[in-house]
Amino acid sequence: MIYVSWYRFTFKRKGLVPWLDLWKDPKNSAIQELIIASLFLVFAYFLGADKMFFPTPTALIFSLIGLLMLIQSVYVLLSISILSDD
């Protein structure tokens, strides 16, 4: 639900796939997303190492979110540089 609401708020339309032509500045957005994904993965690592306050699956959920963001940001960076038609 959070992703769907983010998508509708950001792109002002219904859908799930963030096409590159919808992004205003894909390079900077992908770099920001890459940094946030790295933070999610580091946070997930520390949640998995310290099991005092959070349930066990919390680290897996944060890892999933971080890896999905990482895949999307790498895809965007490759699409606008190496894999572009220009």
Secondary structure, DSSP 8 states (H G I E B T S, - for coil): -HHHHHHHHHHSS--S---GGG-SSHHHHHHHHHHHHHHHHHHHHHHHH--SSS-THHHHHHHHHHHHHHHHHHHHHHHHTTT---
